[in-house]
Amino acid sequence: MNTPLIDNISADLQSLQAKVEQVKQELSKVIVGQDEMLELLIVSILANGHCLLEGVPGIAKTLTAKALSKMISARFSRIQFTPDLMPSDITGTSVFNAGNASFDFNPGPVFSNIVLIDEINRAPAKTQSALFEVMEERQVTVDGKTYTMENPFLVFATQNPLEHEGTYRLPEAQLDRFLFKIHVKYPSVEEELNIIRKSHERAELNAIDSLNAQMTIEQLTAFQKLVRLVHAEEPLMKYIAEIVNKTRNHPSLYLGASPRASINALAASKAFAAVNGRGFVIPEDIHAVLYPILNHRIYLTPEKELEGETEKQIISDIIASVEIPR
């Protein structure tokens, strides 16, 4: 497939691909295995989308998010969600300044380029709602005044799927604002042995301190713009639309994915193609991102949950039922 646009961006795509390899190489100093999670996180950054990491404690969710954020010379903040966290603790507050008899706005921790939210499901709905506007519109409104986030603005959030005491279910509207929901798995025996070795051999206490930034904000912004130029044929866009549409009519689901899922699937497919050095989307790019795009946007009927059916099975069945464009 050759088009003038693809030919023009091919050199830039090689630069992007080389930079991604540098990032992966640097991350390998502290992150062992978890290749799929790392690739999806990098894709989400290039697609300018937020990520939800779900997995049991101790499998490097927070470490990976912090390490990846250090790969970019950008502002980073971490918020530990708790049941008593208030919306103003995230967005910021207006404080009275006696000197000039006016209120000054003190920005909250959300005013960063990359925000890591640990245990996002531990805060109540009122606090979760404070994230709605900033995640979708990249802006915060406090006391009637709107403050725009600097670009890039990305949210990485973690949650434990097993421990439910003291947690709150995330609203569907909030889940829909995450580009990906990534299920983080346990390492293999070989990977775990390597983790132990690295911990034993490491001289410094904080592994993150050994990492060096590999990308500037300006480079990331340029790469994000480049990803949007990746070409997608009309039949592939229709392929995405048909798959997402089938989630709304599937007998095992009582809630399907929204059009935002289709938009996100295309954006993520473009980023996946770019990471692999291509200026055009192929069906394999779409297949690589569909599960993390859809798994948090569909809901099984109670009957199918009792029967042990899973979102992954449903998504696989839907993909298999739609003809791949040639």
Phi and psi restraints in degrees (value plus and minus 20) as a CYANA .aco file:
   2 ASN   PHI    -151.8  -111.8
   2 ASN   PSI     107.1   147.1
   3 THR   PHI    -154.9  -114.9
   3 THR   PSI     136.1   176.1
   4 PRO   PHI     -75.6   -35.6
   4 PRO   PSI     -58.8   -18.8
   5 LEU   PHI     -83.5   -43.5
   5 LEU   PSI     -64.9   -24.9
   6 ILE   PHI     -83.6   -43.6
   6 ILE   PSI     -62.2   -22.2
   7 ASP   PHI     -81.5   -41.5
   7 ASP   PSI     -57.9   -17.9
   8 ASN   PHI     -89.5   -49.5
   8 ASN   PSI     -51.0   -11.0
   9 ILE   PHI    -118.3   -78.3
   9 ILE   PSI     -20.6    19.4
  10 SER   PHI     -80.4   -40.4
  10 SER   PSI     -61.3   -21.3
  11 ALA   PHI     -84.9   -44.9
  11 ALA   PSI     -60.3   -20.3
  12 ASP   PHI     -85.8   -45.8
  12 ASP   PSI     -55.6   -15.6
  13 LEU   PHI     -86.5   -46.5
  13 LEU   PSI     -55.6   -15.6
  14 GLN   PHI     -84.4   -44.4
  14 GLN   PSI     -58.5   -18.5
  15 SER   PHI     -84.8   -44.8
  15 SER   PSI     -62.4   -22.4
  16 LEU   PHI     -82.4   -42.4
  16 LEU   PSI     -66.5   -26.5
  17 GLN   PHI     -81.2   -41.2
  17 GLN   PSI     -61.0   -21.0
  18 ALA   PHI     -85.6   -45.6
  18 ALA   PSI     -59.1   -19.1
  19 LYS   PHI     -86.7   -46.7
  19 LYS   PSI     -59.5   -19.5
  20 VAL   PHI     -82.0   -42.0
  20 VAL   PSI     -60.9   -20.9
  21 GLU   PHI     -84.2   -44.2
  21 GLU   PSI     -57.3   -17.3
  22 GLN   PHI     -82.8   -42.8
  22 GLN   PSI     -62.5   -22.5
  23 VAL   PHI     -82.1   -42.1
  23 VAL   PSI     -66.4   -26.4
  24 LYS   PHI     -82.0   -42.0
  24 LYS   PSI     -61.1   -21.1
  25 GLN   PHI     -82.9   -42.9
  25 GLN   PSI     -62.1   -22.1
  26 GLU   PHI     -88.1   -48.1
  26 GLU   PSI     -60.1   -20.1
  27 LEU   PHI     -84.6   -44.6
  27 LEU   PSI     -49.2    -9.2
  28 SER   PHI     -84.2   -44.2
  28 SER   PSI     -33.2     6.8
  29 LYS   PHI     -85.4   -45.4
  29 LYS   PSI     -51.1   -11.1
  30 VAL   PHI    -144.7  -104.7
  30 VAL   PSI     -39.5     0.5
  31 ILE   PHI    -128.4   -88.4
  31 ILE   PSI     103.2   143.2
  32 VAL   PHI    -126.9   -86.9
  32 VAL   PSI     108.3   148.3
  33 GLY   PHI      49.6    89.6
  33 GLY   PSI    -166.7  -126.7
  34 GLN   PHI      33.3    73.3
  34 GLN   PSI      18.4    58.4
  35 ASP   PHI     -81.9   -41.9
  35 ASP   PSI     -61.3   -21.3
  36 GLU   PHI     -84.4   -44.4
  36 GLU   PSI     -64.4   -24.4
  37 MET   PHI     -81.1   -41.1
  37 MET   PSI     -65.1   -25.1
  38 LEU   PHI     -82.1   -42.1
  38 LEU   PSI     -63.5   -23.5
  39 GLU   PHI     -84.5   -44.5
  39 GLU   PSI     -61.9   -21.9
  40 LEU   PHI     -86.5   -46.5
  40 LEU   PSI     -57.3   -17.3
  41 LEU   PHI     -84.7   -44.7
  41 LEU   PSI     -62.5   -22.5
  42 ILE   PHI     -84.3   -44.3
  42 ILE   PSI     -61.6   -21.6
  43 VAL   PHI     -81.3   -41.3
  43 VAL   PSI     -61.9   -21.9
  44 SER   PHI     -84.2   -44.2
  44 SER   PSI     -58.1   -18.1
  45 ILE   PHI     -84.3   -44.3
  45 ILE   PSI     -65.3   -25.3
  46 LEU   PHI     -86.7   -46.7
  46 LEU   PSI     -50.7   -10.7
  47 ALA   PHI    -106.9   -66.9
  47 ALA   PSI     -18.5    21.5
  48 ASN   PHI      39.6    79.6
  48 ASN   PSI      24.1    64.1
  49 GLY   PHI    -143.0  -103.0
  49 GLY   PSI     131.6   171.6
  50 HIS   PHI    -100.2   -60.2
  50 HIS   PSI     136.4   176.4
  51 CYS   PHI    -150.9  -110.9
  51 CYS   PSI     118.7   158.7
  52 LEU   PHI    -132.0   -92.0
  52 LEU   PSI     101.2   141.2
  53 LEU   PHI    -123.5   -83.5
  53 LEU   PSI     102.1   142.1
  54 GLU   PHI    -138.0   -98.0
  54 GLU   PSI     108.7   148.7
  55 GLY   PHI     157.4   197.4
  55 GLY   PSI     145.5   185.5
  56 VAL   PHI     -88.9   -48.9
  56 VAL   PSI     141.3   181.3
  57 PRO   PHI     -84.1   -44.1
  57 PRO   PSI     130.4   170.4
  58 GLY   PHI      68.6   108.6
  58 GLY   PSI      -8.4    31.6
  59 ILE   PHI    -133.0   -93.0
  59 ILE   PSI       5.4    45.4
  60 ALA   PHI      54.9    94.9
  60 ALA   PSI       7.0    47.0
  61 LYS   PHI     -83.7   -43.7
  61 LYS   PSI     -74.8   -34.8
  62 THR   PHI     -86.7   -46.7
  62 THR   PSI     -62.1   -22.1
  63 LEU   PHI     -78.9   -38.9
  63 LEU   PSI     -63.5   -23.5
  64 THR   PHI     -85.0   -45.0
  64 THR   PSI     -64.6   -24.6
  65 ALA   PHI     -82.3   -42.3
  65 ALA   PSI     -62.5   -22.5
  66 LYS   PHI     -86.9   -46.9
  66 LYS   PSI     -62.2   -22.2
  67 ALA   PHI     -84.1   -44.1
  67 ALA   PSI     -62.1   -22.1
  68 LEU   PHI     -86.6   -46.6
  68 LEU   PSI     -57.4   -17.4
  69 SER   PHI     -84.7   -44.7
  69 SER   PSI     -50.1   -10.1
  70 LYS   PHI     -94.3   -54.3
  70 LYS   PSI     -34.6     5.4
  71 MET   PHI     -89.4   -49.4
  71 MET   PSI     -36.1     3.9
  72 ILE   PHI    -136.0   -96.0
  72 ILE   PSI     112.9   152.9
  73 SER   PHI     -96.2   -56.2
  73 SER   PSI      54.7    94.7
  74 ALA   PHI    -157.3  -117.3
  74 ALA   PSI     146.9   186.9
  75 ARG   PHI     -95.3   -55.3
  75 ARG   PSI     117.8   157.8
  76 PHE   PHI    -151.4  -111.4
  76 PHE   PSI     120.4   160.4
  77 SER   PHI    -161.3  -121.3
  77 SER   PSI     132.0   172.0
  78 ARG   PHI    -144.0  -104.0
  78 ARG   PSI     112.6   152.6
  79 ILE   PHI    -141.5  -101.5
  79 ILE   PSI     102.2   142.2
  80 GLN   PHI    -110.8   -70.8
  80 GLN   PSI      91.6   131.6
  81 PHE   PHI     -96.8   -56.8
  81 PHE   PSI     114.6   154.6
  82 THR   PHI    -156.8  -116.8
  82 THR   PSI     141.6   181.6
  83 PRO   PHI     -81.9   -41.9
  83 PRO   PSI     -42.3    -2.3
  84 ASP   PHI    -118.8   -78.8
  84 ASP   PSI     -10.8    29.2
  85 LEU   PHI     -91.6   -51.6
  85 LEU   PSI     112.5   152.5
  86 MET   PHI    -121.1   -81.1
  86 MET   PSI     135.4   175.4
  87 PRO   PHI     -74.4   -34.4
  87 PRO   PSI     -58.7   -18.7
  88 SER   PHI     -86.7   -46.7
  88 SER   PSI     -42.4    -2.4
  89 ASP   PHI     -87.8   -47.8
  89 ASP   PSI     -39.1     0.9
  90 ILE   PHI    -118.3   -78.3
  90 ILE   PSI     -71.1   -31.1
  91 THR   PHI    -104.2   -64.2
  91 THR   PSI     -49.4    -9.4
  92 GLY   PHI      93.5   133.5
  92 GLY   PSI     151.6   191.6
  93 THR   PHI    -157.9  -117.9
  93 THR   PSI     139.0   179.0
  94 SER   PHI    -114.1   -74.1
  94 SER   PSI     106.7   146.7
  95 VAL   PHI    -136.5   -96.5
  95 VAL   PSI     115.3   155.3
  96 PHE   PHI     -90.7   -50.7
  96 PHE   PSI     108.7   148.7
  97 ASN   PHI    -123.6   -83.6
  97 ASN   PSI      86.8   126.8
  98 ALA   PHI     -85.6   -45.6
  98 ALA   PSI     -46.2    -6.2
  99 GLY   PHI     -82.4   -42.4
  99 GLY   PSI     -62.6   -22.6
 100 ASN   PHI    -138.0   -98.0
 100 ASN   PSI      -7.2    32.8
 101 ALA   PHI      33.3    73.3
 101 ALA   PSI      25.3    65.3
 102 SER   PHI    -162.4  -122.4
 102 SER   PSI     148.7   188.7
 103 PHE   PHI    -117.3   -77.3
 103 PHE   PSI     108.9   148.9
 104 ASP   PHI    -126.8   -86.8
 104 ASP   PSI     119.2   159.2
 105 PHE   PHI    -106.9   -66.9
 105 PHE   PSI     105.3   145.3
 106 ASN   PHI    -121.8   -81.8
 106 ASN   PSI      87.8   127.8
 107 PRO   PHI     -82.3   -42.3
 107 PRO   PSI     123.6   163.6
 108 GLY   PHI    -106.3   -66.3
 108 GLY   PSI    -199.4  -159.4
 109 PRO   PHI     -85.6   -45.6
 109 PRO   PSI     -34.1     5.9
 110 VAL   PHI     -89.9   -49.9
 110 VAL   PSI     -35.4     4.6
 111 PHE   PHI    -102.2   -62.2
 111 PHE   PSI      52.7    92.7
 112 SER   PHI    -163.6  -123.6
 112 SER   PSI     152.0   192.0
 113 ASN   PHI     -99.2   -59.2
 113 ASN   PSI     -60.3   -20.3
 114 ILE   PHI    -147.3  -107.3
 114 ILE   PSI     103.5   143.5
 115 VAL   PHI    -135.9   -95.9
 115 VAL   PSI     102.4   142.4
 116 LEU   PHI    -121.0   -81.0
 116 LEU   PSI     101.5   141.5
 117 ILE   PHI    -129.9   -89.9
 117 ILE   PSI      92.5   132.5
 118 ASP   PHI    -108.0   -68.0
 118 ASP   PSI     114.0   154.0
 119 GLU   PHI      32.8    72.8
 119 GLU   PSI      39.2    79.2
 120 ILE   PHI     -80.0   -40.0
 120 ILE   PSI     -47.1    -7.1
 121 ASN   PHI    -103.2   -63.2
 121 ASN   PSI      -8.9    31.1
 122 ARG   PHI    -114.9   -74.9
 122 ARG   PSI     -26.8    13.2
 123 ALA   PHI    -120.3   -80.3
 123 ALA   PSI     126.6   166.6
 124 PRO   PHI     -92.1   -52.1
 124 PRO   PSI     153.1   193.1
 125 ALA   PHI     -79.3   -39.3
 125 ALA   PSI     -56.3   -16.3
 126 LYS   PHI     -81.9   -41.9
 126 LYS   PSI     -59.0   -19.0
 127 THR   PHI     -94.1   -54.1
 127 THR   PSI     -59.0   -19.0
 128 GLN   PHI     -79.2   -39.2
 128 GLN   PSI     -57.5   -17.5
 129 SER   PHI     -83.8   -43.8
 129 SER   PSI     -44.3    -4.3
 130 ALA   PHI     -86.0   -46.0
 130 ALA   PSI     -41.5    -1.5
 131 LEU   PHI    -105.5   -65.5
 131 LEU   PSI     -39.3     0.7
 132 PHE   PHI     -75.9   -35.9
 132 PHE   PSI     -73.2   -33.2
 133 GLU   PHI     -86.2   -46.2
 133 GLU   PSI     -64.7   -24.7
 134 VAL   PHI     -89.0   -49.0
 134 VAL   PSI     -53.0   -13.0
 135 MET   PHI     -92.9   -52.9
 135 MET   PSI     -55.8   -15.8
 136 GLU   PHI    -110.7   -70.7
 136 GLU   PSI     -67.7   -27.7
 137 GLU   PHI    -115.9   -75.9
 137 GLU   PSI     -28.0    12.0
 138 ARG   PHI      36.3    76.3
 138 ARG   PSI      22.7    62.7
 139 GLN   PHI    -173.8  -133.8
 139 GLN   PSI     141.0   181.0
 140 VAL   PHI    -149.6  -109.6
 140 VAL   PSI     116.2   156.2
 141 THR   PHI    -133.1   -93.1
 141 THR   PSI      98.4   138.4
 142 VAL   PHI    -149.1  -109.1
 142 VAL   PSI     107.0   147.0
 143 ASP   PHI      32.6    72.6
 143 ASP   PSI      20.6    60.6
 144 GLY   PHI      59.7    99.7
 144 GLY   PSI     -20.1    19.9
 145 LYS   PHI    -131.9   -91.9
 145 LYS   PSI     117.4   157.4
 146 THR   PHI    -120.6   -80.6
 146 THR   PSI     113.0   153.0
 147 TYR   PHI    -139.3   -99.3
 147 TYR   PSI     106.2   146.2
 148 THR   PHI    -111.2   -71.2
 148 THR   PSI     117.9   157.9
 149 MET   PHI     -93.6   -53.6
 149 MET   PSI     129.6   169.6
 150 GLU   PHI     -93.3   -53.3
 150 GLU   PSI     129.3   169.3
 151 ASN   PHI    -114.1   -74.1
 151 ASN   PSI     115.4   155.4
 152 PRO   PHI    -101.3   -61.3
 152 PRO   PSI     135.6   175.6
 153 PHE   PHI    -152.1  -112.1
 153 PHE   PSI      95.5   135.5
 154 LEU   PHI    -154.1  -114.1
 154 LEU   PSI     120.2   160.2
 155 VAL   PHI    -133.1   -93.1
 155 VAL   PSI     103.9   143.9
 156 PHE   PHI    -128.4   -88.4
 156 PHE   PSI     106.4   146.4
 157 ALA   PHI    -146.1  -106.1
 157 ALA   PSI     127.0   167.0
 158 THR   PHI    -140.1  -100.1
 158 THR   PSI     132.6   172.6
 159 GLN   PHI    -174.4  -134.4
 159 GLN   PSI     132.1   172.1
 160 ASN   PHI    -117.9   -77.9
 160 ASN   PSI     100.7   140.7
 161 PRO   PHI     -98.0   -58.0
 161 PRO   PSI     -32.2     7.8
 162 LEU   PHI    -119.2   -79.2
 162 LEU   PSI     -60.1   -20.1
 163 GLU   PHI    -105.8   -65.8
 163 GLU   PSI      93.2   133.2
 164 HIS   PHI    -126.6   -86.6
 164 HIS   PSI     -31.4     8.6
 165 GLU   PHI     -89.8   -49.8
 165 GLU   PSI     106.3   146.3
 166 GLY   PHI      56.6    96.6
 166 GLY   PSI      -1.4    38.6
 167 THR   PHI    -137.2   -97.2
 167 THR   PSI     143.1   183.1
 168 TYR   PHI    -146.8  -106.8
 168 TYR   PSI     119.5   159.5
 169 ARG   PHI     -90.5   -50.5
 169 ARG   PSI     112.4   152.4
 170 LEU   PHI     -89.9   -49.9
 170 LEU   PSI     115.9   155.9
 171 PRO   PHI     -80.9   -40.9
 171 PRO   PSI     127.7   167.7
 172 GLU   PHI     -77.7   -37.7
 172 GLU   PSI     -57.2   -17.2
 173 ALA   PHI     -84.1   -44.1
 173 ALA   PSI     -53.0   -13.0
 174 GLN   PHI     -96.3   -56.3
 174 GLN   PSI     -62.7   -22.7
 175 LEU   PHI     -78.0   -38.0
 175 LEU   PSI     -56.8   -16.8
 176 ASP   PHI     -85.6   -45.6
 176 ASP   PSI     -37.7     2.3
 177 ARG   PHI    -104.6   -64.6
 177 ARG   PSI     -28.7    11.3
 178 PHE   PHI    -107.6   -67.6
 178 PHE   PSI     107.9   147.9
 179 LEU   PHI     -80.3   -40.3
 179 LEU   PSI     -71.6   -31.6
 180 PHE   PHI    -143.4  -103.4
 180 PHE   PSI     128.1   168.1
 181 LYS   PHI    -137.4   -97.4
 181 LYS   PSI      95.6   135.6
 182 ILE   PHI    -126.4   -86.4
 182 ILE   PSI     103.5   143.5
 183 HIS   PHI    -106.0   -66.0
 183 HIS   PSI      95.2   135.2
 184 VAL   PHI    -111.2   -71.2
 184 VAL   PSI     107.3   147.3
 185 LYS   PHI    -120.5   -80.5
 185 LYS   PSI     144.9   184.9
 186 TYR   PHI     -86.2   -46.2
 186 TYR   PSI     130.0   170.0
 187 PRO   PHI     -93.9   -53.9
 187 PRO   PSI     140.9   180.9
 188 SER   PHI     -93.8   -53.8
 188 SER   PSI     151.8   191.8
 189 VAL   PHI     -80.5   -40.5
 189 VAL   PSI     -64.1   -24.1
 190 GLU   PHI     -82.4   -42.4
 190 GLU   PSI     -62.9   -22.9
 191 GLU   PHI     -85.6   -45.6
 191 GLU   PSI     -60.4   -20.4
 192 GLU   PHI     -85.6   -45.6
 192 GLU   PSI     -57.8   -17.8
 193 LEU   PHI     -82.8   -42.8
 193 LEU   PSI     -60.6   -20.6
 194 ASN   PHI     -85.1   -45.1
 194 ASN   PSI     -57.4   -17.4
 195 ILE   PHI     -80.9   -40.9
 195 ILE   PSI     -65.1   -25.1
 196 ILE   PHI     -82.8   -42.8
 196 ILE   PSI     -63.6   -23.6
 197 ARG   PHI     -79.8   -39.8
 197 ARG   PSI     -67.3   -27.3
 198 LYS   PHI     -81.8   -41.8
 198 LYS   PSI     -59.8   -19.8
 199 SER   PHI     -85.0   -45.0
 199 SER   PSI     -58.0   -18.0
 200 HIS   PHI     -89.2   -49.2
 200 HIS   PSI     -57.9   -17.9
 201 GLU   PHI    -106.3   -66.3
 201 GLU   PSI     -37.0     3.0
 202 ARG   PHI     -90.2   -50.2
 202 ARG   PSI     110.6   150.6
 203 ALA   PHI    -102.4   -62.4
 203 ALA   PSI     -62.4   -22.4
 204 GLU   PHI    -103.3   -63.3
 204 GLU   PSI     131.9   171.9
 205 LEU   PHI     -93.4   -53.4
 205 LEU   PSI     -60.9   -20.9
 206 ASN   PHI    -118.7   -78.7
 206 ASN   PSI      91.2   131.2
 207 ALA   PHI     -84.1   -44.1
 207 ALA   PSI     -52.0   -12.0
 208 ILE   PHI     -81.5   -41.5
 208 ILE   PSI     -51.5   -11.5
 209 ASP   PHI     -82.3   -42.3
 209 ASP   PSI     -42.6    -2.6
 210 SER   PHI    -101.9   -61.9
 210 SER   PSI     -26.5    13.5
 211 LEU   PHI    -109.0   -69.0
 211 LEU   PSI     128.3   168.3
 212 ASN   PHI    -138.9   -98.9
 212 ASN   PSI     119.4   159.4
 213 ALA   PHI     -81.1   -41.1
 213 ALA   PSI     119.9   159.9
 214 GLN   PHI    -134.4   -94.4
 214 GLN   PSI     -25.0    15.0
 215 MET   PHI    -170.0  -130.0
 215 MET   PSI     120.9   160.9
 216 THR   PHI    -112.0   -72.0
 216 THR   PSI     145.1   185.1
 217 ILE   PHI     -80.0   -40.0
 217 ILE   PSI     -60.4   -20.4
 218 GLU   PHI     -82.8   -42.8
 218 GLU   PSI     -61.4   -21.4
 219 GLN   PHI     -85.0   -45.0
 219 GLN   PSI     -63.6   -23.6
 220 LEU   PHI     -82.7   -42.7
 220 LEU   PSI     -64.3   -24.3
 221 THR   PHI     -80.1   -40.1
 221 THR   PSI     -60.7   -20.7
 222 ALA   PHI     -85.2   -45.2
 222 ALA   PSI     -60.8   -20.8
 223 PHE   PHI     -85.4   -45.4
 223 PHE   PSI     -59.3   -19.3
 224 GLN   PHI     -82.4   -42.4
 224 GLN   PSI     -59.4   -19.4
 225 LYS   PHI     -87.2   -47.2
 225 LYS   PSI     -59.0   -19.0
 226 LEU   PHI     -81.7   -41.7
 226 LEU   PSI     -61.8   -21.8
 227 VAL   PHI     -79.5   -39.5
 227 VAL   PSI     -58.0   -18.0
 228 ARG   PHI     -87.1   -47.1
 228 ARG   PSI     -38.7     1.3
 229 LEU   PHI    -105.7   -65.7
 229 LEU   PSI     -29.0    11.0
 230 VAL   PHI     -80.5   -40.5
 230 VAL   PSI     115.8   155.8
 231 HIS   PHI    -103.4   -63.4
 231 HIS   PSI     120.4   160.4
 232 ALA   PHI    -153.2  -113.2
 232 ALA   PSI     104.0   144.0
 233 GLU   PHI     -90.0   -50.0
 233 GLU   PSI     132.6   172.6
 234 GLU   PHI     -75.9   -35.9
 234 GLU   PSI     -63.9   -23.9
 235 PRO   PHI     -79.7   -39.7
 235 PRO   PSI     -51.7   -11.7
 236 LEU   PHI     -92.5   -52.5
 236 LEU   PSI     -56.6   -16.6
 237 MET   PHI     -85.8   -45.8
 237 MET   PSI     -58.9   -18.9
 238 LYS   PHI     -86.2   -46.2
 238 LYS   PSI     -55.9   -15.9
 239 TYR   PHI     -79.5   -39.5
 239 TYR   PSI     -65.2   -25.2
 240 ILE   PHI     -81.5   -41.5
 240 ILE   PSI     -66.9   -26.9
 241 ALA   PHI     -80.7   -40.7
 241 ALA   PSI     -60.2   -20.2
 242 GLU   PHI     -86.8   -46.8
 242 GLU   PSI     -60.3   -20.3
 243 ILE   PHI     -85.2   -45.2
 243 ILE   PSI     -67.0   -27.0
 244 VAL   PHI     -84.7   -44.7
 244 VAL   PSI     -59.7   -19.7
 245 ASN   PHI     -82.1   -42.1
 245 ASN   PSI     -55.4   -15.4
 246 LYS   PHI     -87.3   -47.3
 246 LYS   PSI     -42.7    -2.7
 247 THR   PHI     -88.3   -48.3
 247 THR   PSI     -41.6    -1.6
 248 ARG   PHI    -106.4   -66.4
 248 ARG   PSI     -30.5     9.5
 249 ASN   PHI    -143.1  -103.1
 249 ASN   PSI      -8.8    31.2
 250 HIS   PHI     -99.9   -59.9
 250 HIS   PSI     112.0   152.0
 251 PRO   PHI     -83.5   -43.5
 251 PRO   PSI     -41.1    -1.1
 252 SER   PHI    -108.0   -68.0
 252 SER   PSI     -24.3    15.7
 253 LEU   PHI    -138.2   -98.2
 253 LEU   PSI     117.9   157.9
 254 TYR   PHI    -121.2   -81.2
 254 TYR   PSI     -29.5    10.5
 255 LEU   PHI    -163.9  -123.9
 255 LEU   PSI     106.4   146.4
 256 GLY   PHI    -121.8   -81.8
 256 GLY   PSI    -194.2  -154.2
 257 ALA   PHI    -105.3   -65.3
 257 ALA   PSI     131.7   171.7
 258 SER   PHI    -107.5   -67.5
 258 SER   PSI     150.1   190.1
 259 PRO   PHI     -78.3   -38.3
 259 PRO   PSI     -43.7    -3.7
 260 ARG   PHI     -80.2   -40.2
 260 ARG   PSI     -51.6   -11.6
 261 ALA   PHI     -83.6   -43.6
 261 ALA   PSI     -60.5   -20.5
 262 SER   PHI     -84.7   -44.7
 262 SER   PSI     -64.2   -24.2
 263 ILE   PHI     -82.0   -42.0
 263 ILE   PSI     -64.7   -24.7
 264 ASN   PHI     -86.2   -46.2
 264 ASN   PSI     -57.0   -17.0
 265 ALA   PHI     -83.3   -43.3
 265 ALA   PSI     -60.4   -20.4
 266 LEU   PHI     -86.8   -46.8
 266 LEU   PSI     -65.4   -25.4
 267 ALA   PHI     -81.5   -41.5
 267 ALA   PSI     -63.5   -23.5
 268 ALA   PHI     -89.0   -49.0
 268 ALA   PSI     -56.4   -16.4
 269 SER   PHI     -83.5   -43.5
 269 SER   PSI     -59.9   -19.9
 270 LYS   PHI     -82.8   -42.8
 270 LYS   PSI     -63.5   -23.5
 271 ALA   PHI     -85.0   -45.0
 271 ALA   PSI     -59.2   -19.2
 272 PHE   PHI     -84.8   -44.8
 272 PHE   PSI     -59.9   -19.9
 273 ALA   PHI     -83.6   -43.6
 273 ALA   PSI     -63.5   -23.5
 274 ALA   PHI     -83.3   -43.3
 274 ALA   PSI     -61.6   -21.6
 275 VAL   PHI     -81.0   -41.0
 275 VAL   PSI     -49.4    -9.4
 276 ASN   PHI    -114.7   -74.7
 276 ASN   PSI      -6.1    33.9
 277 GLY   PHI      58.3    98.3
 277 GLY   PSI      -2.2    37.8
 278 ARG   PHI    -129.5   -89.5
 278 ARG   PSI     122.6   162.6
 279 GLY   PHI    -114.9   -74.9
 279 GLY   PSI      -4.7    35.3
 280 PHE   PHI    -167.5  -127.5
 280 PHE   PSI     131.6   171.6
 281 VAL   PHI    -107.7   -67.7
 281 VAL   PSI     119.7   159.7
 282 ILE   PHI    -141.8  -101.8
 282 ILE   PSI     143.7   183.7
 283 PRO   PHI     -74.8   -34.8
 283 PRO   PSI     -54.1   -14.1
 284 GLU   PHI     -82.7   -42.7
 284 GLU   PSI     -51.9   -11.9
 285 ASP   PHI     -84.0   -44.0
 285 ASP   PSI     -62.8   -22.8
 286 ILE   PHI     -85.2   -45.2
 286 ILE   PSI     -64.5   -24.5
 287 HIS   PHI     -81.8   -41.8
 287 HIS   PSI     -54.1   -14.1
 288 ALA   PHI     -86.9   -46.9
 288 ALA   PSI     -45.8    -5.8
 289 VAL   PHI    -130.2   -90.2
 289 VAL   PSI     -30.5     9.5
 290 LEU   PHI     -82.9   -42.9
 290 LEU   PSI     -62.8   -22.8
 291 TYR   PHI     -84.5   -44.5
 291 TYR   PSI     -71.4   -31.4
 292 PRO   PHI     -85.3   -45.3
 292 PRO   PSI     -40.9    -0.9
 293 ILE   PHI     -95.2   -55.2
 293 ILE   PSI     -60.2   -20.2
 294 LEU   PHI    -117.0   -77.0
 294 LEU   PSI     -44.7    -4.7
 295 ASN   PHI     -84.1   -44.1
 295 ASN   PSI     -43.3    -3.3
 296 HIS   PHI    -120.9   -80.9
 296 HIS   PSI     -15.3    24.7
 297 ARG   PHI    -132.0   -92.0
 297 ARG   PSI     -23.5    16.5
 298 ILE   PHI    -138.1   -98.1
 298 ILE   PSI     130.9   170.9
 299 TYR   PHI    -153.1  -113.1
 299 TYR   PSI     105.9   145.9
 300 LEU   PHI     -92.4   -52.4
 300 LEU   PSI     131.0   171.0
 301 THR   PHI     -88.0   -48.0
 301 THR   PSI     133.2   173.2
 302 PRO   PHI     -75.5   -35.5
 302 PRO   PSI     -56.2   -16.2
 303 GLU   PHI     -83.1   -43.1
 303 GLU   PSI     -63.5   -23.5
 304 LYS   PHI     -90.3   -50.3
 304 LYS   PSI     -52.6   -12.6
 305 GLU   PHI     -83.3   -43.3
 305 GLU   PSI     -62.2   -22.2
 306 LEU   PHI     -85.3   -45.3
 306 LEU   PSI     -52.7   -12.7
 307 GLU   PHI     -97.2   -57.2
 307 GLU   PSI     -26.3    13.7
 308 GLY   PHI      66.6   106.6
 308 GLY   PSI      -7.7    32.3
 309 GLU   PHI     -91.1   -51.1
 309 GLU   PSI     131.2   171.2
 310 THR   PHI    -141.8  -101.8
 310 THR   PSI     140.7   180.7
 311 GLU   PHI     -80.1   -40.1
 311 GLU   PSI     -57.2   -17.2
 312 LYS   PHI     -83.4   -43.4
 312 LYS   PSI     -60.2   -20.2
 313 GLN   PHI     -83.6   -43.6
 313 GLN   PSI     -63.1   -23.1
 314 ILE   PHI     -83.5   -43.5
 314 ILE   PSI     -66.2   -26.2
 315 ILE   PHI     -83.0   -43.0
 315 ILE   PSI     -61.9   -21.9
 316 SER   PHI     -81.7   -41.7
 316 SER   PSI     -62.0   -22.0
 317 ASP   PHI     -83.5   -43.5
 317 ASP   PSI     -62.2   -22.2
 318 ILE   PHI     -85.0   -45.0
 318 ILE   PSI     -65.0   -25.0
 319 ILE   PHI     -80.4   -40.4
 319 ILE   PSI     -62.3   -22.3
 320 ALA   PHI     -86.1   -46.1
 320 ALA   PSI     -44.5    -4.5
 321 SER   PHI    -105.4   -65.4
 321 SER   PSI     -29.4    10.6
 322 VAL   PHI    -126.4   -86.4
 322 VAL   PSI     109.6   149.6
 323 GLU   PHI     -87.5   -47.5
 323 GLU   PSI     114.5   154.5
 324 ILE   PHI     -97.8   -57.8
 324 ILE   PSI     111.1   151.1
 325 PRO   PHI     -84.0   -44.0
 325 PRO   PSI     123.7   163.7
